Amino acid sequence: MTNLPETGRTPRVTIRLVAIQILVFSLLLTLAGRLWYLQIRNGDEYADEAASNHVQQVVQPATRGSILDARGVPLADNETRLVVSASRTDLLKMEDDGKAVLARLADVLDMKPHEVAEKVRLCDSKTPQPCWNGSPYQPIPITDEATTQQALQIRERAEDFPGITAEPTAVRRYPAPLKGNTAQVLGYLSPVTDEEIEKAKNTDSPFLRSDQVGRSGLERTYDKYLRGKAGVTRYEVDKLGRVIGQTNADKGTAGSSVVTSIDARVQAIAEKELDQAMREARKQIDRNTNRPYEADAGAVVVMEAKTGRVVAMASNPDYDPNAWVGGIDGKDYKRLTSKKSNYPLLNRAIQGQAAPGSIFKVVSTAASLNAGYAFNGGYPCTSSYSIGGQTFQNFESQSHGAISLGRALEVSCDTVFYRLGHDEWKKDGGLKPKKNTKDWFYKTAHDFGLGAETGIDLPNEVTGRVPDRQWKKDFWKANKDSWCKQAKAWPKKKDFDTILAREGCLEGFKLHAYDAINYSIGQGDTLVTPIQMATIYAAVANGGTLYDPTVGKAIVSPDGRHIQKIEPKSHGKLPVTKTNLKKMDEAFAGVATRGTAAWRFGGWPQKKIEMHAKTGTAEVYGKQTTSWFATYTDDYAIVMTISQGGTGSGASGPAVRNIYNALYGVDEKGTIDKKRALLPKPQKDLPKIDKNGTIEAEEIKPYETPKPSESAAQVELAAALDRRRD
């Protein structure tokens, strides 16, 4: 082989190397230019585009826990419904934004096209309901009442309904066992708000946009337990809403169940008896106004005396909590919040305030004993009591002579307590109070828990009012300007309102003699709630312990393995010695056997189940009298009230008696039938939980209240006694 000279290879290699260098340099120059273009020239634009790619989350809602009665019977649970939903993301990818699909869907669901369109539009400050206030990447429910046939049409014609799903979904349900809906106790749900999401962001129970939260009742109190934890899948999407990829996913867990102390059978009877009592009251004529009683509202509480657990709680008027499921419509909301329907959302057992009338004498008696008066002393029960130019009447001007405090409770003698309240007011200095007043009647009321919340595990409880010296001063400061302005019309105008305004302007801050006298029998400015009085009479029954009323009994995890019991708690003791409390207890038994409530407990098996009672009829300015009936046995305390319902024993008495009949199985002859007894002793044990973690519900049957057979003489006597104001 002939070797080529070196001088023949060098030019070609050099040219190739130069060409490669030029090419590399050009590529580097182009890349540098592109980087400058992206980072310097259009850097802000691309930064904005990159920022617009963000993570969105799709939520798989957790199944909400059930609310159960003491025997495991569902009061609030979930039912599977066929829910038709629309994917807004899929609809917006279509040329017409999915309008044609929604129109076809409306036809299948028997809805109008605009109704379906409104369901999928997003809520903002300018968009009225209905609209969707959840995540736009979440499937939006169109209806939760689809039929099987409608769901099949959507599935079988999937090509006609892109972005539309029809799936079985758990929806809240309030089954109202035995027609007892327990509405105000259970409460209702509604979507979470932006403010709530922000507030709960850093707590141990944050909200998601799709969450339904409890708005009242047990649904609100135990919301964080019932709600569970939703499953969340996170997707990265661009600014057009197109999914780029999945980032991560969190598995959801179902909510826990809340077992309550409510007995569905007793609850149904309590609601029925309260409603019937109000209906019967409307048939009676009020002698003061010569028209039927309005009986416009009422409440009843059945409480375990030794624990404070609530066995039944009814408020009337009531409502169907199912109205809130899936979103409440405008007409229903207006009805539930209007004055015309008398605000059925209110739980009058814990939010209804009224003067207690004579059932307040349990406080006045204890106050008298604390002030040093003897229980068995002789106190004049005159037909009236006068101070200055004012006369305060005993009911129907009856006189019983000199009687003990016990007998004063039995016959509900007002003038005994008028005199005691007035005497204590004078001892404290009258209109010129001493530096350190004893104020036994007011101090004792506070010690009984009045003027404060009882601590029940239901939201929005009100405190009532003890109109003591401090309250008088505070009330005067808040109203003196308007009083003094109205009082300027004096002396040209001397009508009642002007006289009252003038007195308020000049001396509204003082505790007057008439204030103390009216207060001594639960009148005047005194306000209490049914739950407060039930707590007090339960305390008398159990020996003096004031328990926090509770509805929740236990929280049970979804798998049934973890049970958090809610134990009874005490918030104080009655300010009464054991000796005096026993004497008061005997007097309340006398009310039921020979006093103002005796005609309602005729034939009661007193030797086997000792009944105690106190009747009350409270006068309300501008309205008809309020009926109160407070009772207890060793096991239970029951308090009922009916606004503008008439007398205590007359309006509320029969209903309370019927509830006791059901609890103990007492028939119309006073015989105890244990087979008919619903709850002769409070339910202590929790419902059984099977091996799969399911809470077993006992079978319950309706209870028929036996109708008492009354002779003509009994009916006549009852009518005569009912005319008395107890």
C-alpha positions in Angstrom: 0.0 0.0 0.0 1.2 3.5 -0.9 1.2 5.9 2.0 -0.4 9.3 1.3 1.5 12.3 2.2 0.4 14.1 5.5 0.0 17.4 3.6 -3.0 15.7 1.7 -5.1 15.0 4.9 -4.7 18.2 6.9 -7.0 20.6 4.9 -9.9 18.2 4.9 -9.7 17.5 8.7 -9.3 21.2 9.4 -12.4 22.1 7.3 -14.5 19.5 9.1 -13.4 20.7 12.5 -14.1 24.3 11.6 -17.6 23.3 10.4 -18.3 21.4 13.5 -17.2 24.3 15.7 -19.3 26.7 13.7 -22.3 24.4 14.0 -21.8 24.0 17.8 -21.3 27.7 18.2 -24.5 28.4 16.2 -26.5 26.0 18.3 -25.2 27.5 21.5 -26.0 31.0 20.2 -29.5 29.9 19.3 -30.0 28.3 22.7 -28.7 31.4 24.5 -31.0 33.6 22.4 -34.0 31.4 23.2 -33.2 31.4 26.9 -32.9 35.2 26.8 -36.3 35.3 25.0 -38.0 33.1 27.5 -36.4 34.4 30.6 -35.9 38.1 29.9 -38.1 39.2 27.0 -41.2 37.1 27.8 -40.3 36.0 31.3 -43.3 37.6 33.1 -45.8 36.1 30.6 -44.5 32.5 31.0 -44.3 32.9 34.7 -47.9 33.8 34.8 -48.8 30.8 32.6 -46.8 28.5 34.9 -48.5 30.0 37.9 -51.9 29.3 36.3 -51.1 25.6 36.4 -52.3 24.6 39.8 -53.6 21.7 41.9 -57.3 21.1 42.3 -58.9 18.5 44.5 -61.8 16.2 43.9 -63.6 15.2 47.1 -65.3 11.9 47.8 -67.6 12.9 50.8 -67.4 10.8 53.9 -70.5 8.9 55.0 -71.9 10.9 57.9 -72.4 9.0 61.1 -75.8 8.2 62.5 -77.6 9.6 65.5 -79.3 6.9 67.4 -81.7 6.6 70.3 -80.7 4.8 73.5 -81.8 1.5 72.0 -79.9 1.9 68.7 -83.0 3.1 66.8 -81.9 5.6 64.0 -83.0 9.2 64.6 -80.8 10.5 61.8 -79.0 8.2 59.3 -78.3 7.9 55.6 -80.2 6.3 52.8 -78.9 5.5 49.4 -80.5 7.5 46.6 -79.8 7.7 42.9 -78.0 11.0 42.5 -77.5 12.5 39.0 -74.4 14.7 38.8 -72.7 16.8 36.1 -69.0 17.3 35.5 -68.6 21.0 34.8 -65.1 20.4 33.5 -66.4 18.0 30.8 -69.3 20.2 29.9 -67.0 23.2 29.3 -64.9 21.2 26.8 -67.9 21.1 24.5 -68.5 23.7 21.8 -71.8 24.8 23.3 -70.5 24.5 26.9 -72.8 21.4 27.4 -76.1 23.2 26.8 -77.4 20.5 24.5 -76.5 17.8 27.0 -78.2 19.6 29.9 -81.3 20.1 27.8 -81.5 16.4 27.1 -80.9 15.7 30.8 -83.7 18.0 31.8 -86.0 16.1 29.5 -85.1 12.8 31.1 -85.4 14.1 34.7 -88.8 15.9 34.0 -87.2 19.2 34.8 -87.0 22.5 32.8 -83.8 23.2 31.0 -83.2 26.5 32.9 -83.6 24.6 36.2 -80.8 22.2 35.3 -78.6 25.0 34.0 -79.0 26.9 37.3 -77.9 23.9 39.3 -74.5 23.8 37.6 -73.7 27.5 37.5 -71.2 28.7 40.1 -72.3 30.9 43.0 -70.9 34.4 43.4 -72.1 37.6 44.9 -74.3 38.4 41.9 -75.7 34.9 41.3 -78.9 34.0 43.2 -79.8 30.6 44.4 -80.0 27.9 43.1 -76.3 27.7 42.2 -73.3 25.5 43.1 -71.0 26.9 45.9 -68.6 24.0 46.0 -65.5 23.2 43.9 -66.1 23.5 40.1 -64.0 20.3 39.8 -66.4 18.4 42.0 -69.3 16.5 40.4 -72.3 18.8 40.8 -75.5 17.1 42.0 -78.6 17.9 39.8 -81.1 15.8 41.8 -81.0 13.2 44.5 -84.4 11.9 43.7 -83.8 10.2 40.3 -85.8 7.1 39.6 -84.2 3.8 38.5 -85.7 4.2 35.0 -84.1 7.7 34.7 -80.8 6.4 35.9 -80.9 3.6 33.4 -81.6 5.9 30.5 -78.6 8.1 31.4 -76.3 5.1 31.6 -77.6 3.2 28.5 -77.3 6.4 26.4 -73.9 7.4 27.7 -73.0 8.9 24.3 -75.9 11.3 24.7 -74.8 12.3 28.2 -71.1 12.9 28.3 -70.0 14.3 31.7 -73.2 13.1 33.4 -73.3 10.3 36.0 -76.1 8.5 37.8 -74.8 6.8 40.9 -76.1 5.5 44.2 -75.1 8.0 46.9 -75.6 8.3 50.7 -78.0 11.1 51.5 -79.0 12.3 55.0 -82.3 11.0 56.3 -84.5 11.7 59.4 -86.7 8.7 59.7 -89.0 9.9 62.6 -89.5 6.5 64.3 -93.1 6.2 65.5 -93.8 9.6 64.0 -91.6 11.4 66.5 -89.4 13.6 64.5 -87.2 15.0 67.3 -86.6 18.0 65.0 -85.2 20.7 67.2 -83.0 18.2 69.1 -81.5 16.7 66.0 -81.1 19.9 64.0 -80.2 20.0 60.3 -77.3 20.3 57.8 -76.3 22.9 55.2 -73.2 23.6 53.1 -70.1 25.0 54.8 -69.3 28.7 54.3 -66.1 30.4 53.2 -65.8 32.0 56.6 -66.1 28.6 58.4 -63.5 27.1 56.1 -61.0 29.9 56.8 -61.7 29.8 60.6 -61.2 26.0 60.8 -58.1 25.9 58.5 -55.6 25.3 61.3 -57.8 23.3 63.7 -57.9 19.5 64.1 -61.1 19.4 62.1 -60.7 21.5 59.0 -63.5 21.9 56.5 -63.6 21.0 52.8 -65.5 23.0 50.3 -67.9 20.1 49.7 -68.7 19.6 53.4 -72.2 19.7 54.8 -72.1 20.9 58.4 -74.5 20.8 61.3 -76.4 24.0 61.8 -78.4 23.3 65.0 -79.1 20.6 67.5 -77.0 17.4 67.8 -75.9 17.7 64.2 -74.0 20.9 65.2 -72.8 19.9 68.7 -71.3 16.6 67.5 -70.5 17.7 63.9 -66.8 17.0 64.0 -67.5 13.4 65.1 -70.4 12.8 62.7 -68.7 14.3 59.7 -65.8 11.9 59.4 -63.0 12.6 56.9 -63.6 13.0 53.2 -61.4 11.3 50.7 -59.4 13.7 48.5 -57.8 13.2 45.1 -55.6 16.0 43.9 -55.1 16.8 40.2 -52.8 19.3 38.5 -54.7 21.4 36.0 -53.9 24.2 33.6 -55.6 27.6 33.4 -58.2 26.2 31.1 -59.2 23.5 33.6 -57.6 20.7 31.7 -56.2 17.9 33.9 -52.4 17.5 33.5 -51.9 14.7 36.0 -52.7 13.3 39.4 -50.5 14.4 42.3 -51.7 12.4 45.3 -54.8 11.0 47.1 -56.0 10.8 50.7 -58.3 8.0 51.7 -61.5 9.0 53.5 -63.1 7.6 56.7 -66.7 7.5 57.7 -68.1 9.5 60.6 -68.7 8.2 64.0 -72.2 7.5 65.3 -73.7 9.3 68.3 -75.8 7.3 70.7 -78.2 9.5 72.6 -80.3 9.1 75.8 -83.5 9.8 73.8 -86.0 6.9 73.8 -87.8 7.0 70.5 -90.9 5.6 72.0 -91.1 8.1 74.8 -90.2 10.9 72.4 -93.1 10.0 70.1 -95.5 10.1 73.0 -94.1 13.3 74.4 -94.6 15.0 71.0 -98.1 13.6 70.6 -99.2 14.5 74.1 -97.8 18.1 73.9 -99.6 18.6 70.5 -102.8 17.1 71.9 -102.7 19.3 75.0 -102.3 22.4 72.9 -105.2 21.4 70.7 -107.4 20.8 73.8 -106.4 24.1 75.3 -107.6 25.9 72.2 -111.1 24.5 72.9 -111.2 26.2 76.3 -112.4 29.7 76.8 -110.2 32.2 78.7 -112.5 34.0 81.2 -110.2 37.1 81.2 -110.4 37.7 77.4 -113.7 35.7 76.7 -112.0 34.0 73.8 -110.3 30.6 73.3 -106.8 30.1 74.5 -104.3 30.5 71.7 -101.9 27.8 73.0 -99.4 29.0 70.3 -96.3 27.3 71.6 -95.1 24.7 74.1 -92.4 22.4 75.2 -91.9 19.3 77.4 -88.8 17.7 78.9 -88.5 14.2 80.2 -85.3 13.8 82.2 -83.6 11.0 84.2 -83.6 12.4 87.7 -80.4 10.8 88.9 -78.2 11.6 85.8 -79.6 14.6 84.0 -79.9 12.6 80.8 -82.7 13.7 78.5 -85.1 10.9 77.6 -87.5 13.0 75.5 -87.6 16.7 74.5 -90.4 18.1 72.4 -91.0 21.6 71.1 -94.1 22.9 69.4 -94.5 24.1 66.7 -92.1 21.7 65.1 -90.9 20.9 61.5 -89.6 18.1 59.3 -85.8 18.2 59.3 -85.9 16.4 55.9 -86.9 19.7 54.4 -83.2 20.7 54.6 -81.9 17.6 52.8 -80.5 18.5 49.3 -81.0 22.2 50.0 -84.2 23.9 51.3 -86.3 25.8 48.9 -87.4 29.5 49.4 -91.0 28.7 50.4 -90.0 26.2 53.1 -87.3 28.5 54.5 -89.7 31.5 54.7 -92.2 29.3 56.5 -89.7 28.0 59.0 -88.4 31.5 59.8 -91.6 33.5 59.8 -93.6 35.0 62.6 -96.8 33.7 61.1 -95.6 30.1 61.8 -94.3 31.1 65.2 -90.7 30.2 64.4 -90.7 26.4 64.5 -86.9 26.3 64.3 -86.7 27.4 67.9 -86.2 24.7 70.5 -88.5 26.1 73.2 -87.3 23.5 75.7 -83.9 25.4 75.9 -84.7 28.7 74.1 -88.3 29.5 75.2 -88.3 31.9 78.1 -91.3 32.7 80.2 -92.3 33.7 83.8 -92.5 30.4 85.7 -95.5 31.3 88.0 -95.9 29.0 91.0 -93.4 26.3 90.0 -90.9 29.0 91.1 -92.0 28.5 94.7 -89.5 25.7 95.0 -86.9 28.5 95.0 -88.9 30.9 97.2 -89.4 28.1 99.8 -85.6 27.3 99.8 -84.9 31.1 100.1 -87.2 31.5 103.0 -85.5 28.5 104.8 -82.1 30.0 104.1 -83.3 33.3 105.5 -84.1 31.6 108.8 -87.9 31.0 108.5 -89.1 27.7 110.0 -90.6 25.1 107.6 -93.4 24.3 109.9 -94.1 27.8 111.2 -97.5 29.4 110.9 -97.7 31.8 108.0 -101.0 33.7 107.2 -102.5 32.6 104.0 -104.9 35.5 103.5 -107.1 36.2 100.5 -105.0 39.2 99.6 -101.9 41.2 100.6 -101.7 45.0 100.4 -98.9 47.5 100.5 -99.6 51.2 100.1 -102.3 51.5 97.5 -101.7 48.1 95.8 -103.4 44.9 96.6 -102.0 41.5 95.5 -104.6 38.8 95.4 -104.4 35.1 96.3 -105.9 33.0 93.5 -109.7 33.3 93.6 -109.2 35.3 96.8 -109.0 32.0 98.8 -107.9 32.0 102.5 -106.4 29.1 104.3 -105.5 30.6 107.7 -102.1 30.1 109.2 -100.3 27.3 107.4 -96.7 25.9 107.1 -94.5 26.4 104.1 -95.2 22.8 103.1 -99.0 23.4 103.0 -98.3 26.7 101.2 -96.7 24.7 98.4 -99.6 22.2 98.4 -102.3 24.8 98.0 -100.0 27.2 96.1 -100.8 30.1 98.5 -99.5 33.2 96.9 -99.9 35.5 99.9 -97.6 33.5 102.1 -94.8 34.1 99.7 -95.8 37.7 99.0 -95.3 38.4 102.7 -92.0 36.6 103.0 -90.6 38.2 99.9 -91.7 41.7 101.1 -90.4 41.1 104.6 -86.9 40.2 103.2 -87.0 43.2 101.0 -87.6 45.5 104.0 -84.9 43.8 106.0 -82.4 44.6 103.2 -83.3 48.3 103.5 -86.2 48.6 101.0 -85.7 51.5 98.6 -82.6 52.5 100.5 -80.7 49.1 100.5 -78.1 48.4 103.1 -74.4 48.1 102.1 -74.3 44.3 102.3 -77.8 43.1 101.4 -78.7 39.5 102.0 -81.0 39.2 99.0 -81.9 35.7 99.9 -84.6 35.3 97.3 -82.3 36.4 94.5 -79.1 34.7 95.7 -81.0 31.4 96.1 -82.3 31.6 92.6 -78.8 32.0 91.3 -77.6 29.0 93.4 -80.4 27.0 91.9 -78.8 27.7 88.5 -81.3 30.3 87.2 -80.0 33.2 85.1 -77.4 30.9 83.6 -77.1 28.1 81.1 -77.6 24.6 82.4 -74.8 23.3 80.2 -76.9 21.0 78.0 -75.1 19.6 74.9 -77.3 21.5 72.5 -76.4 24.9 70.9 -77.9 28.3 71.6 -79.3 27.7 75.0 -80.6 30.9 76.6 -80.1 31.9 80.3 -83.4 33.1 81.4 -83.4 36.0 83.9 -83.2 36.7 87.6 -84.3 40.3 88.0 -82.0 41.2 91.0 -80.6 44.6 91.9 -77.8 44.4 89.4 -80.2 43.5 86.6 -82.5 46.4 87.5 -79.5 48.8 87.3 -78.3 47.4 83.9 -81.9 47.4 82.5 -82.3 51.0 83.6 -79.1 52.1 81.9 -80.1 50.5 78.7 -83.6 52.0 78.6 -83.5 55.3 80.6 -83.1 57.5 77.5 -86.2 56.2 75.8 -88.2 56.2 79.1 -87.2 59.8 79.9 -88.1 60.9 76.3 -91.6 59.4 76.6 -92.0 60.7 80.1 -91.8 64.3 78.8 -95.4 64.0 77.9 -96.2 64.0 81.6 -98.5 65.6 83.0 -100.5 66.3 79.8 -100.6 62.6 79.1 -101.4 60.2 82.0 -102.0 57.0 80.2 -100.5 53.7 81.6 -97.5 53.7 79.2 -96.6 57.3 80.1 -96.9 56.7 83.8 -94.8 53.5 83.4 -92.1 55.4 81.4 -92.0 58.2 84.0 -91.5 55.8 86.8 -88.8 54.0 84.8 -87.0 57.2 84.1 -87.0 58.4 87.7 -86.7 55.2 89.6 -86.2 52.3 87.2 -82.9 51.4 88.8 -84.4 50.7 92.2 -85.8 47.4 93.4 -89.3 48.2 94.6 -91.5 46.4 97.0 -93.8 45.3 94.2 -90.8 43.9 92.4 -90.0 41.7 95.4 -93.6 40.6 95.8 -94.2 39.6 92.2 -90.8 37.9 92.1 -91.6 35.7 95.1 -94.2 33.8 93.1 -92.3 33.7 89.8 -94.0 36.7 88.2 -92.7 40.1 87.1 -89.5 40.2 85.2 -88.5 36.6 86.1 -87.8 34.3 83.1 -86.9 30.6 83.1 -86.7 27.9 80.5 -88.2 24.4 80.7 -84.8 22.7 80.8 -83.8 24.9 83.8 -86.9 23.9 85.7 -86.5 20.2 84.8 -82.9 20.3 86.1 -84.1 21.9 89.3 -86.9 19.4 90.0 -84.7 16.5 89.1 -82.2 17.8 91.7 -85.0 17.8 94.3 -85.8 14.2 93.3 -82.2 13.0 93.5 -81.3 14.6 96.8 -79.9 17.9 95.7 -77.4 17.4 92.8 -77.7 19.7 89.8 -76.6 17.8 86.7 -75.7 19.2 83.3 -78.5 18.0 81.1 -77.2 15.7 78.3 -78.6 14.2 75.2 -75.4 12.6 73.9 -74.6 9.3 75.6 -71.7 7.9 73.6 -69.6 8.3 70.5 -69.0 5.1 68.6 -66.3 4.8 65.9 -67.3 3.5 62.4 -65.9 0.0 63.1 -67.6 -0.1 66.5 -64.2 -0.8 68.3 -63.9 2.6 70.1 -66.6 3.9 72.4 -66.3 7.3 74.0 -68.9 7.5 76.8 -70.4 10.8 77.8 -70.7 10.6 81.5 -73.1 12.7 83.6 -71.6 15.9 85.1 -72.7 18.0 88.0 -72.5 21.8 88.1 -73.6 22.2 91.7 -75.8 21.4 94.6 -79.1 22.9 95.7 -78.6 25.4 98.5 -80.9 23.4 100.8 -80.1 21.1 103.8 -81.0 17.5 103.5 -83.6 17.9 106.3 -85.3 20.8 104.6 -85.1 19.1 101.2 -86.8 16.0 102.6 -89.6 18.3 103.9 -90.0 20.0 100.6 -90.1 16.6 98.9 -93.0 15.5 101.1 -94.8 18.8 100.3 -94.5 18.2 96.6 -95.9 14.7 97.1 -98.8 16.4 98.9 -99.4 18.6 95.8 -100.0 15.4 93.8 -102.2 13.7 96.5 -104.1 16.5 98.2 -103.0 19.8 96.6 -103.5 21.6 93.3 -102.4 18.6 91.1 -104.3 15.9 93.0 -107.2 15.9 90.5 -104.8 15.0 87.7 -103.3 12.1 89.6 -106.4 10.5 90.9 -105.9 6.7 91.0 -102.1 7.0 90.7 -100.3 4.1 92.5 -98.7 6.5 95.0 -97.5 3.8 97.4 -95.5 2.0 94.6 -94.4 5.0 92.5 -94.4 8.2 94.6 -95.5 11.1 92.5 -94.5 14.7 93.2 -95.8 17.8 91.5 -96.1 21.6 91.4 -98.5 23.5 89.3 -98.0 27.0 87.9 -100.0 29.6 86.0 -98.0 32.6 85.0 -99.6 35.9 84.0 -98.0 37.7 81.0 -98.8 41.3 80.2 -100.8 41.6 77.0 -101.1 37.8 76.6 -103.0 34.9 78.0 -101.6 32.9 81.0 -98.8 30.4 80.5 -99.4 26.9 81.8 -96.6 25.1 83.7 -96.6 21.6 85.2 -93.4 20.4 87.0 -93.3 16.8 88.3 -91.0 14.1 89.4 -90.7 10.5 90.7 -87.5 8.8 91.9 -86.6 8.0 88.3 -87.8 10.9 86.2 -88.6 14.6 86.2 -91.1 15.9 83.6 -91.8 19.6 83.0 -94.3 20.9 80.5 -95.3 24.4 79.5 -97.8 25.8 77.1 -97.7 29.5 76.1 -101.1 31.1 76.3 -102.5 27.7 77.3 -104.4 28.4 80.6 -103.7 26.8 84.0 -100.9 24.5 84.9 -102.8 21.4 85.8 -105.7 22.2 83.5 -103.7 22.5 80.2 -100.5 20.5 80.8 -101.7 18.1 83.5 -103.4 15.4 81.4 -100.5 15.2 79.0 -97.9 14.8 81.7 -100.0 12.1 83.4 -100.2 10.2 80.1 -96.4 10.3 79.7 -96.0 8.8 83.1 -98.6 6.2 82.3 -96.6 5.1 79.3 -93.3 5.1 81.2 -94.5 2.9 84.1 -97.3 1.0 82.4 -100.1 2.5 84.5 -103.6 1.9 83.1 -106.8 4.0 83.6 -107.6 2.2 86.9 -104.1 2.9 88.4 -102.9 -0.7 87.9 -99.3 -1.2 86.9 -99.0 -3.4 83.8 -95.3 -4.2 83.5 -95.8 -5.5 79.9 -97.0 -2.1 78.8 -94.3 -0.2 80.7 -92.0 1.5 78.2 -89.2 2.5 80.6 -90.0 1.8 84.2 -86.3 2.4 84.9 -83.8 4.5 82.9 -81.8 2.7 80.2 -78.3 2.3 81.5 -76.6 0.1 78.9 -75.6 1.1 75.4 -77.0 -0.7 72.3 -75.4 -4.0 71.3 -72.7 -3.9 68.7 -72.2 -7.0 66.5 -68.9 -8.5 65.3 -68.9 -6.4 62.2 -69.1 -3.2 64.3 -72.7 -2.5 63.4 -74.9 -1.0 66.2 -78.0 -3.2 66.6 -81.3 -1.5 66.8 -84.1 -2.9 69.0 -87.5 -3.4 67.5 -90.0 -0.8 68.8 -93.7 -0.7 68.6 -96.2 2.2 68.9 -97.8 2.8 72.3 -101.5 3.5 72.5 -102.4 5.8 75.3 -105.4 4.3 77.2 -108.4 6.7 77.5 -109.5 7.2 81.1 -113.1 6.5 81.9 -114.5 9.4 83.9 -117.9 9.6 85.6 -120.1 12.7 85.2 -119.2 13.8 88.7 -115.5 13.6 87.9 -115.9 15.6 84.8 -117.9 18.3 86.6 -115.3 18.4 89.4 -112.4 18.6 86.9 -114.1 21.6 85.1 -114.6 23.4 88.4 -111.0 22.8 89.5 -109.7 23.9 86.1 -111.3 27.3 86.6 -108.9 27.9 89.5 -105.6 29.6 88.8 -102.9 27.4 90.4 
